């Protein structure tokens, strides 16, 4: 797992700073199964989706899944905006350096 990065909110700006990290792991689950597990964790932690890009206590995104490409209405891998998120890019670089 990368370090934790504090970043400004994206979209709706009047909300607390975000705490972000990138994690890498191996799994035999499909991207769909990973998404369902992530959404389940969010629900268990009390996340309720009311306002797009609004305040939230947790947000788990599936950024990459090996070299798989998925393009479905509710699941796109690689994440379409991950290169625009500096904390994602920093976290990925950090993980690459740890693995070397």
N, CA, C and O of each residue as an XYZ file, in Angstrom:
400
protein
N       0.857     -1.175      0.000
C       0.000      0.000      0.000
C       0.896      1.229      0.000
O       1.956      1.249      0.625
N       0.447      2.247     -0.712
C       1.190      3.503     -0.762
C       1.019      4.283      0.533
O       0.265      3.893      1.425
N       1.729      5.379      0.609
C       1.495      6.340      1.677
C       0.091      6.913      1.508
O      -0.551      6.715      0.477
N      -0.369      7.614      2.519
C      -1.665      8.283      2.439
C      -1.428      9.722      2.005
O      -0.577     10.419      2.557
N      -2.192     10.155      1.010
C      -2.073     11.502      0.460
C      -3.339     12.287      0.763
O      -4.446     11.806      0.523
N      -3.177     13.490      1.286
C      -4.310     14.372      1.544
C      -4.468     15.274      0.329
O      -3.514     15.921     -0.102
N      -5.683     15.314     -0.223
C      -5.913     16.104     -1.433
C      -7.194     16.925     -1.318
O      -8.086     16.640     -0.519
N      -7.235     17.949     -2.150
C      -8.436     18.776     -2.252
C      -9.558     17.942     -2.860
O      -9.295     17.063     -3.681
N     -10.804     18.202     -2.470
C     -11.932     17.497     -3.094
C     -12.044     17.845     -4.577
O     -11.640     18.924     -5.012
N     -12.596     16.917     -5.333
C     -12.840     17.107     -6.765
C     -14.344     17.275     -6.955
O     -15.136     16.567     -6.332
N     -14.732     18.201     -7.806
C     -16.167     18.400     -8.056
C     -16.752     19.354     -7.045
O     -16.496     20.557     -7.101
N     -17.536     18.833     -6.122
C     -18.155     19.625     -5.066
C     -17.067     20.016     -4.060
O     -16.582     19.167     -3.312
N     -16.687     21.285     -4.040
C     -15.503     21.700     -3.300
C     -15.740     21.974     -1.823
O     -14.787     21.940     -1.045
N     -16.957     22.240     -1.412
C     -17.222     22.538      0.000
C     -17.434     21.254      0.787
O     -18.553     20.880      1.140
N     -16.317     20.602      1.044
C     -16.319     19.383      1.825
C     -14.911     19.173      2.369
O     -13.966     19.813      1.909
N     -14.766     18.280      3.346
C     -13.442     18.064      3.937
C     -12.426     17.556      2.911
O     -12.788     17.032      1.857
N     -11.151     17.725      3.248
C     -10.071     17.178      2.427
C     -10.249     15.664      2.320
O     -10.853     15.034      3.188
N      -9.718     15.099      1.252
C      -9.772     13.655      1.037
C      -8.460     13.039      1.510
O      -7.396     13.644      1.383
N      -8.550     11.852      2.047
C      -7.385     11.046      2.392
C      -7.360      9.893      1.400
O      -8.319      9.127      1.311
N      -6.263      9.768      0.652
C      -6.186      8.803     -0.439
C      -4.974      7.896     -0.311
O      -3.941      8.291      0.228
N      -5.115      6.680     -0.813
C      -4.003      5.739     -0.881
C      -4.249      4.808     -2.054
O      -5.375      4.667     -2.530
N      -3.192      4.182     -2.507
C      -3.271      3.193     -3.584
C      -2.781      1.868     -3.013
O      -1.749      1.818     -2.344
N      -3.516      0.806     -3.274
C      -3.119     -0.529     -2.817
C      -3.030     -1.459     -4.014
O      -3.797     -1.349     -4.970
N      -2.097     -2.357     -3.940
C      -1.927     -3.356     -4.992
C      -2.020     -4.731     -4.347
O      -1.465     -4.962     -3.273
N      -2.728     -5.645     -5.013
C      -2.875     -6.992     -4.469
C      -3.168     -7.952     -5.593
O      -3.561     -7.552     -6.689
N      -2.971     -9.224     -5.307
C      -3.312    -10.275     -6.261
C      -4.664    -10.854     -5.886
O      -4.990    -10.992     -4.707
N      -5.448    -11.191     -6.905
C      -6.764    -11.757     -6.659
C      -7.171    -12.638     -7.830
O      -6.790    -12.392     -8.974
N      -7.930    -13.641     -7.533
C      -8.506    -14.477     -8.584
C      -9.902    -13.995     -8.962
O     -10.545    -14.570     -9.841
N     -10.375    -12.927     -8.289
C     -11.695    -12.388     -8.590
C     -11.673    -11.636     -9.912
O     -10.654    -11.066    -10.303
N     -12.801    -11.642    -10.587
C     -12.945    -10.861    -11.813
C     -13.109     -9.384    -11.441
O     -13.413     -9.077    -10.288
N     -12.915     -8.469    -12.391
C     -13.165     -7.058    -12.099
C     -14.573     -6.811    -11.550
O     -14.744     -5.998    -10.641
N     -15.570     -7.492    -12.084
C     -16.950     -7.348    -11.604
C     -17.049     -7.783    -10.138
O     -17.663     -7.097     -9.321
N     -16.442     -8.926     -9.815
C     -16.472     -9.417     -8.436
C     -15.726     -8.459     -7.500
O     -16.170     -8.224     -6.376
N     -14.601     -7.908     -7.954
C     -13.871     -6.924     -7.145
C     -14.722     -5.690     -6.890
O     -14.752     -5.172     -5.774
N     -15.418     -5.216     -7.929
C     -16.300     -4.056     -7.771
C     -17.384     -4.350     -6.742
O     -17.638     -3.530     -5.860
N     -18.023     -5.509     -6.845
C     -19.091     -5.859     -5.909
C     -18.566     -5.932     -4.478
O     -19.242     -5.490     -3.549
N     -17.376     -6.483     -4.293
C     -16.779     -6.538     -2.953
C     -16.498     -5.126     -2.433
O     -16.779     -4.820     -1.274
N     -15.941     -4.266     -3.298
C     -15.633     -2.888     -2.888
C     -16.908     -2.151     -2.495
O     -16.941     -1.460     -1.477
N     -17.956     -2.297     -3.300
C     -19.228     -1.643     -2.981
C     -19.809     -2.182     -1.679
O     -20.422     -1.438     -0.913
N     -19.616     -3.478     -1.429
C     -20.071     -4.068     -0.174
C     -19.344     -3.476      1.025
O     -19.961     -3.202      2.054
N     -18.047     -3.279      0.898
C     -17.279     -2.657      1.982
C     -17.773     -1.233      2.216
O     -17.945     -0.810      3.360
N     -18.000     -0.499      1.133
C     -18.515      0.867      1.273
C     -19.856      0.868      2.014
O     -20.072      1.691      2.904
N     -20.757     -0.054      1.649
C     -22.063     -0.133      2.317
C     -21.895     -0.474      3.798
O     -22.530      0.138      4.656
N     -21.038     -1.452      4.091
C     -20.807     -1.854      5.484
C     -20.274     -0.684      6.317
O     -20.534     -0.600      7.518
N     -19.532      0.209      5.676
C     -18.976      1.355      6.384
C     -19.931      2.548      6.401
O     -19.576      3.626      6.879
N     -21.149      2.351      5.876
C     -22.171      3.383      5.962
C     -22.217      4.375      4.832
O     -22.847      5.425      4.964
N     -21.569      4.081      3.721
C     -21.613      5.019      2.603
C     -22.997      5.012      1.982
O     -23.566      3.957      1.699
N     -23.525      6.205      1.776
C     -24.794      6.393      1.082
C     -24.518      7.372     -0.053
O     -24.007      8.468      0.178
N     -24.852      6.982     -1.267
C     -24.600      7.841     -2.427
C     -25.804      8.748     -2.637
O     -26.876      8.297     -3.041
N     -25.608     10.043     -2.355
C     -26.704     10.996     -2.513
C     -26.365     12.070     -3.535
O     -27.170     12.361     -4.419
N     -25.173     12.666     -3.422
C     -24.757     13.752     -4.308
C     -23.492     13.320     -5.034
O     -22.515     12.922     -4.400
N     -23.506     13.397     -6.372
C     -22.321     13.024     -7.143
C     -21.140     13.879     -6.706
O     -21.241     15.103     -6.624
N     -20.021     13.223     -6.427
C     -18.785     13.868     -5.953
C     -18.962     14.573     -4.617
O     -18.150     15.424     -4.254
N     -20.021     14.227     -3.877
C     -20.278     14.850     -2.589
C     -19.479     14.202     -1.477
O     -18.738     13.246     -1.708
N     -19.632     14.725     -0.266
C     -18.911     14.175      0.881
C     -19.211     12.686      1.057
O     -20.330     12.226      0.832
N     -18.179     11.949      1.466
C     -18.336     10.518      1.682
C     -17.282     10.055      2.673
O     -16.179     10.599      2.735
N     -17.639      9.054      3.434
C     -16.707      8.534      4.424
C     -15.723      7.547      3.817
O     -14.664      7.302      4.395
N     -16.052      6.974      2.660
C     -15.158      6.045      1.972
C     -15.522      6.000      0.493
O     -16.684      6.148      0.115
N     -14.508      5.795     -0.328
C     -14.710      5.659     -1.777
C     -13.617      4.740     -2.293
O     -12.444      5.113     -2.314
N     -13.997      3.552     -2.705
C     -13.033      2.571     -3.208
C     -13.196      2.482     -4.720
O     -14.277      2.167     -5.217
N     -12.131      2.757     -5.439
C     -12.147      2.681     -6.897
C     -11.234      1.566     -7.376
O     -10.154      1.357     -6.823
N     -11.663      0.861     -8.391
C     -10.840     -0.133     -9.069
C     -10.143      0.606    -10.208
O     -10.782      0.987    -11.188
N      -8.844      0.806    -10.078
C      -8.093      1.619    -11.035
C      -7.591      0.770    -12.195
O      -7.867      1.066    -13.358
N      -6.864     -0.267    -11.875
C      -6.292     -1.169    -12.876
C      -6.549     -2.599    -12.444
O      -6.707     -2.886    -11.258
N      -6.589     -3.482    -13.414
C      -6.758     -4.904    -13.118
C      -5.846     -5.667    -14.079
O      -6.287     -6.228    -15.082
N      -4.548     -5.665    -13.727
C      -3.565     -6.240    -14.650
C      -3.613     -5.460    -15.948
O      -3.613     -4.229    -15.948
N      -3.653     -6.186    -17.051
C      -3.771     -5.508    -18.345
C      -5.159     -5.692    -18.958
O      -5.350     -5.503    -20.159
N      -6.126     -6.066    -18.110
C      -7.509     -6.218    -18.575
C      -8.117     -4.858    -18.909
O      -7.807     -3.844    -18.283
N      -8.981     -4.870    -19.900
C      -9.760     -3.685    -20.268
C     -11.228     -4.071    -20.173
O     -11.665     -5.048    -20.782
N     -11.988     -3.293    -19.404
C     -13.416     -3.534    -19.222
C     -14.136     -2.237    -19.550
O     -13.749     -1.172    -19.069
N     -15.166     -2.316    -20.354
C     -15.942     -1.125    -20.702
C     -17.428     -1.472    -20.644
O     -18.044     -1.833    -21.647
N     -17.983     -1.352    -19.437
C     -19.399     -1.624    -19.196
C     -20.020     -0.354    -18.624
O     -19.296      0.522    -18.152
N     -21.346     -0.238    -18.657
C     -21.967      1.004    -18.170
C     -21.563      1.399    -16.751
O     -21.399      2.587    -16.471
N     -21.399      0.427    -15.852
C     -21.076      0.755    -14.465
C     -19.687      0.288    -14.032
O     -19.377      0.287    -12.841
N     -18.858     -0.106    -14.986
C     -17.500     -0.561    -14.664
C     -16.588     -0.317    -15.857
O     -16.759     -0.911    -16.921
N     -15.617      0.567    -15.659
C     -14.630      0.852    -16.698
C     -13.246      0.676    -16.077
O     -12.901      1.331    -15.093
N     -12.472     -0.213    -16.669
C     -11.108     -0.489    -16.214
C     -10.217     -0.499    -17.449
O     -10.534     -1.178    -18.426
N      -9.117      0.232    -17.428
C      -8.636      1.106    -16.383
C      -9.616      2.251    -16.093
O     -10.395      2.663    -16.952
N      -9.546      2.747    -14.851
C     -10.401      3.867    -14.459
C     -10.174      5.010    -15.443
O      -9.027      5.380    -15.691
N     -11.236      5.577    -16.010
C     -11.067      6.549    -17.104
C     -10.333      7.838    -16.725
O      -9.796      8.508    -17.607
N     -10.294      8.201    -15.460
C      -9.640      9.465    -15.081
C      -8.463      9.274    -14.139
O      -8.034     10.225    -13.485
N      -7.930      8.045    -14.059
C      -6.884      7.831    -13.057
C      -5.630      8.650    -13.332
O      -4.930      9.034    -12.395
N      -5.337      8.923    -14.592
C      -4.145      9.716    -14.910
C      -4.306     11.188    -14.523
O      -3.320     11.917    -14.419
N      -5.543     11.617    -14.312
C      -5.813     13.001    -13.898
C      -5.718     13.169    -12.386
O      -5.716     14.296    -11.891
N      -5.640     12.088    -11.659
C      -5.608     12.126    -10.201
C      -4.157     11.990     -9.742
O      -3.593     10.895     -9.766
N      -3.561     13.095     -9.330
C      -2.146     13.080     -8.964
C      -1.867     12.084     -7.839
O      -0.821     11.435     -7.844
N      -2.785     11.950     -6.872
C      -2.530     11.006     -5.788
C      -2.466      9.573     -6.299
O      -1.724      8.758     -5.752
N      -3.241      9.250     -7.351
C      -3.175      7.903     -7.927
C      -1.819      7.701     -8.586
O      -1.164      6.679     -8.377
N      -1.405      8.668     -9.373
C      -0.127      8.543    -10.070
C       1.034      8.477     -9.074
O       1.957      7.682     -9.256
N       0.997      9.297     -8.033
C       2.040      9.251     -6.992
C       2.047      7.884     -6.314
O       3.102      7.283     -6.109
N       0.855      7.404     -5.970
C       0.752      6.105     -5.314
C       1.256      4.978     -6.190
O       1.943      4.079     -5.704
N       0.927      5.007     -7.475
C       1.402      3.976     -8.401
C       2.920      4.024     -8.533
O       3.578      2.984     -8.550
N       3.478      5.241     -8.627
C       4.948      5.358     -8.711
C       5.601      4.820     -7.431
O       6.620      4.132     -7.481
N       4.999      5.146     -6.296
C       5.526      4.678     -5.020
C       5.507      3.157     -4.967
O       6.494      2.545     -4.559
N       4.413      2.541     -5.369
C       4.325      1.074     -5.359
C       5.339      0.452     -6.313
O       5.939     -0.573     -5.991
N       5.536      1.048     -7.464
C       6.508      0.537     -8.432
C       7.906      0.567     -7.817
O       8.682     -0.372     -7.999
N       8.236      1.645     -7.085
C       9.547      1.751     -6.448
C       9.715      0.727     -5.329
O      10.808      0.193     -5.141
N       8.645      0.448     -4.586
C       8.698     -0.546     -3.510
C       8.970     -1.936     -4.099
O       9.726     -2.719     -3.525
N       8.348     -2.237     -5.252
C       8.453     -3.562     -5.861
C       9.840     -3.805     -6.461
O      10.231     -4.954     -6.662
N      10.571     -2.755     -6.744
C      11.875     -2.931     -7.392
C      12.955     -3.332     -6.436
O      14.102     -3.515     -6.842
